[in-house]
Amino acid sequence: MKTILVATDFSSSASNAAEYAAKMALAINADILLLHVYQIPVSYSEIPVPLDIDEIRKDAEKYIGELKTNLLSKANGKIKIDTEVRMGVFFPHELKVVCGYINPYAVVMGSQGKTVAERLLFGSNTVFAMKYLTCPLITIPLITKYSSIKKIGLACEFDTVVDSSIIDEIKLFVNDFNAELHVINTSEPETTNKENSLEIKVMKQKMASLKPWYHFIKGKDADESIMSFAEKNKIDILFVLPKHHDIIDKLFHKSHSKQIILNSEIPVVALH
């Protein structure tokens, strides 16, 4: 049975991501595991502050229970939802541990929070997880609601998408959602004959069973060109390859004005 792991900090962004994941689970007959990881607060005051760890856990279990009840109600009880509350460091440790023993179909997280603190803390967790988590990670924008997944975009350089495990993951999603696959490659305006390269011929051979559409997007800013194409062509979800594409790295630089993933209106999936 497929299991979608939903990481939550109980923010509005995380709750929206959980609702998206629940509808996604309904579409592919998957289970849901809601995960919350809490840390013991660190006090920098000279005066000791008493901490009730049991109370912190009790609150977390209450909130995750309420989230489960809400999701079950909206799904008319048609999905199975389990919950888990853990103490520790969310990423890299606890999230990786849970992924290790359930082998999730995908991990789903919100890509924005409702406050500045939430965006800095949960947002940074999302970015680091997208870069280093080995299982598929789907980030859901705050304003995005699930309707269906009929068009899947894959942003890539054709000489890197040759790993069989990555292609298997893409095939799984495309087939499970009975979706179209649109492979998007960017090149500089002066680049020519990209369509006839050896790399694209290899890509077409490996992806032949999916009957994908290939798009060669010209533009000086590759990331903006990809997102612009995705929005104009109503791509429902966009796959990126963090190890081969700088779309993730740019998120670590404050000068990158677009903040592509954290501010995108399209769900983004990181594949490794």
Buried (B, 14 or more C-beta within 10 A) or exposed (E): EBBBBBBBBBBBBBBBBBBBBBBBBBBBEBBBBBBBBBEEEEEEEEEEEEEEEEEBBEBBBEBBEEBBEBBBEBBEEEBBBEBBBBEEEBBEEBBBEBBEEBEBBBBBBBBBBBEEEBBEBBBBBBBBBBBBBEBBBBBBBBEBEBEEBEBBBBBBBBEBBEBEEBBEBBBBBBEBBEBBBBBBBBBEEEEEEBEEBEBBEBBBEBBEEBEBEBBBBEBEEBBBBBBEBBEEEEBBBBBBBBEBBEBBEBBEEEEBEBBBBBBBEBBBBBBB
